[in-house]
Amino acid sequence: MDTLTRLPDIVDPQIVEIFDQTKDQLSADLQYAKLGYEDYSPSIPDPKFSSVSGLSIAQLTLEGSPYSNEDRTQGYDVEITVQKYTKMCTYTEELIHWIMEGNKERAQEFREGVEAVHQSLYERVDTQAARMIYLAHTATHQTGGDAVALASTAHPSTEPGVATQRNVPPATEGHVPLSYTALVNARNRINRFYDLKGVQLKRAKNLKLLISIEQEDLAKRLLFSPKLPGTELNDSNTLSGITYEVIEWQPSTYSSYWALTVPERTKRSCKMIWGWKPRVMSETEYKNGTFYKPGSVYMQTGFRDWHWGYFSKGDSSAS
């Protein structure tokens, strides 16, 4: 019989192996990248981000005149605090005894326990990614460097004289439900966003609709019907180039919320900030007949700029 002190030496490699196998499976299913986040590994605990404006349109310059020159405008700084989330993997000495005796049922129980820890850590990654989107209308998850929510009626500029902008429906409409007209308006308004200097941004391409589970059937009808849903056959559906992604971890209480996003801008602005990805520690603690092996992930999501998305609560409330 193996001594108590040797049990971790026997079991720990099995835990790491199972954890690594599960990691390969779960990492392929993670949704945060599909929502547009880009991985980022900072070298300091609380990294700062900011956006920088482009330049205004090139100026006519007469012969012998100096070239037009101007400075780019620095955006607001955004500081993101990386946070640690943990889950403990526990197994008893009795469980290990029966595994060593060749009991397949207890071995499967052991594997499922290890996989559950890893699943829990990876769920935290995706739930944080989802939170930033469905909580965009509040300061609960994060405010931008401009001190307002991600979805706001008045995003200011650091450049004097540049008017505020909104990336939510106007007050005359309220938070419109998902519909053909709502998407057309959202697309047109995104294409009129301007940067910190007041210069209109390049027209958005390959737009992506982010929706709840409950809205998927509607999204398919709106985006993939060859003709405009609910109208005469000669009316073309101009939304056919837009794709969609279901935010799986968006709670049912936010089922009417939707957002139209620009993936190219999202990738530049939204970061999945890693201290470290889900892992189990090498150390094992023993207490009162139970072994404890900690698992953790050290991460946070954040955005540095708002121009990548247009948001609606979809509940017809005031905006």
Backbone hydrogen bonds, N-H to C=O, Kabsch-Sander energy under -0.5 kcal/mol:
donor,donor_aa,acceptor,acceptor_aa,energy
6,R,3,T,-1.0
7,L,3,T,-0.9
7,L,4,L,-0.8
10,I,6,R,-1.4
10,I,7,L,-0.6
11,V,7,L,-2.6
12,D,8,P,-2.9
14,Q,10,I,-0.5
14,Q,11,V,-0.7
15,I,11,V,-2.2
16,V,12,D,-2.5
17,E,13,P,-2.3
18,I,14,Q,-2.7
19,F,15,I,-2.9
20,D,16,V,-2.6
21,Q,17,E,-2.3
22,T,18,I,-2.7
23,K,19,F,-2.4
24,D,20,D,-1.9
25,Q,21,Q,-1.5
26,L,22,T,-3.3
27,S,23,K,-2.7
28,A,24,D,-0.8
29,D,25,Q,-0.5
29,D,26,L,-1.2
30,L,26,L,-0.7
30,L,27,S,-0.5
34,K,31,Q,-0.9
35,L,31,Q,-1.4
36,G,33,A,-0.9
37,Y,32,Y,-1.8
38,E,270,C,-1.9
40,Y,272,M,-2.3
49,F,78,V,-2.7
53,S,73,T,-2.9
65,S,62,L,-2.2
75,G,51,S,-3.8
78,V,49,F,-3.1
80,I,47,P,-2.6
80,I,78,V,-0.5
82,V,45,P,-1.1
82,V,80,I,-0.7
83,Q,299,M,-2.0
85,Y,297,V,-3.1
87,K,295,G,-2.4
89,C,293,K,-2.8
90,T,88,M,-0.6
91,Y,291,F,-1.8
93,E,289,G,-2.0
96,I,92,T,-1.9
97,H,93,E,-2.0
98,W,94,E,-2.1
99,I,95,L,-1.9
100,M,96,I,-2.4
101,E,97,H,-1.1
102,G,99,I,-1.6
103,N,98,W,-2.6
104,K,102,G,-0.7
107,A,103,N,-1.7
108,Q,104,K,-2.3
109,E,105,E,-2.0
110,F,106,R,-2.2
111,R,107,A,-2.3
112,E,108,Q,-2.7
113,G,109,E,-1.8
114,V,110,F,-2.0
115,E,111,R,-2.7
116,A,112,E,-2.0
117,V,113,G,-1.4
118,H,114,V,-1.8
119,Q,115,E,-2.8
120,S,116,A,-2.3
121,L,117,V,-1.9
122,Y,118,H,-2.3
123,E,119,Q,-2.3
124,R,120,S,-1.4
125,V,121,L,-1.3
126,D,122,Y,-1.9
127,T,123,E,-2.7
128,Q,124,R,-2.0
129,A,125,V,-1.7
130,A,126,D,-2.3
131,R,127,T,-2.4
132,M,128,Q,-1.5
133,I,129,A,-0.6
133,I,130,A,-1.1
134,Y,130,A,-2.4
135,L,131,R,-2.1
136,A,133,I,-1.4
138,T,135,L,-1.9
144,G,148,V,-2.4
147,A,144,G,-1.9
150,L,138,T,-0.5
150,L,142,Q,-0.5
151,A,136,A,-2.7
152,S,150,L,-0.7
155,H,165,Q,-4.1
162,V,159,E,-1.6
163,A,161,G,-0.5
165,Q,155,H,-1.7
167,N,152,S,-2.0
173,E,170,P,-1.8
174,G,170,P,-2.2
175,H,317,S,-3.2
176,V,174,G,-1.8
183,L,179,S,-2.0
184,V,180,Y,-2.3
185,N,181,T,-2.6
186,A,182,A,-2.2
187,R,183,L,-2.6
188,N,184,V,-2.3
189,R,185,N,-2.4
190,I,186,A,-2.4
191,N,187,R,-1.8
192,R,189,R,-1.2
193,F,190,I,-1.5
195,D,199,V,-2.8
198,G,195,D,-1.9
201,L,193,F,-2.7
208,K,261,T,-2.5
209,L,243,T,-3.0
210,L,259,A,-3.3
211,I,209,L,-0.5
211,I,245,E,-2.0
215,Q,212,S,-0.9
216,E,213,I,-1.4
219,A,215,Q,-2.6
220,K,216,E,-2.4
221,R,217,D,-1.8
222,L,218,L,-2.5
223,L,219,A,-2.6
224,F,220,K,-2.4
225,S,221,R,-0.9
228,L,235,D,-2.5
231,T,228,L,-1.5
235,D,232,E,-1.8
236,S,234,N,-0.7
237,N,226,P,-1.0
238,T,236,S,-0.8
240,S,237,N,-0.8
242,I,239,L,-2.3
243,T,207,L,-2.1
245,E,209,L,-2.6
247,I,211,I,-3.4
248,E,246,V,-1.2
250,Q,247,I,-1.8
254,Y,251,P,-1.9
255,S,252,S,-1.7
257,Y,254,Y,-1.6
258,W,312,S,-2.6
259,A,210,L,-2.0
260,L,310,Y,-2.6
261,T,208,K,-3.1
261,T,259,A,-0.5
262,V,308,W,-2.4
265,R,262,V,-0.8
266,T,262,V,-2.8
267,K,263,P,-2.5
268,R,264,E,-1.0
269,S,265,R,-1.8
270,C,266,T,-3.4
271,K,302,G,-3.0
272,M,38,E,-2.6
273,I,271,K,-0.8
273,I,300,Q,-2.9
274,W,40,Y,-2.8
274,W,272,M,-0.6
275,G,273,I,-0.5
275,G,298,Y,-3.9
276,W,298,Y,-1.9
279,R,296,S,-1.9
281,M,294,P,-2.8
285,E,292,Y,-2.8
287,K,290,T,-2.6
290,T,287,K,-1.4
291,F,91,Y,-3.1
292,Y,285,E,-3.5
293,K,89,C,-3.0
295,G,87,K,-2.4
296,S,279,R,-2.4
297,V,85,Y,-2.4
298,Y,276,W,-2.2
299,M,83,Q,-2.5
299,M,297,V,-0.6
300,Q,273,I,-1.6
302,G,271,K,-1.7
304,R,269,S,-1.0
309,G,306,W,-1.7
310,Y,260,L,-2.2
311,F,167,N,-2.8
312,S,258,W,-2.5
316,S,175,H,-3.1
